[in-house]
Amino acid sequence: MNKEINGLKEGYWEKCWGNGQLWFKGNFLNGERNGYWEIYYSNGELMYKGNYINGVKYGYWEFYDGSKGQLSGKDYYII
């Protein structure tokens, strides 16, 4: 987890906010976000989730309200 190869992020990563809450979790390939990702607000609530291909949002994404944790929007990205 959280490794770099030739200065580029690789594999599964998790990072936390200064308060210890999870900030994000997801995979990197050659330093780019790749695959399924979840990003969180500093209060621990989910902000959004979806997939990346070579650092670009792709496919179905969901976005959440940070104060209530409720789904606030959906989108679909095509490369």
Secondary structure by P-SEA (a helix, b strand, c coil): cccccccccccbbbbbcccccccccccccccccccbbbbbcccccccccccccccccccbbbbbccccccccccccccc
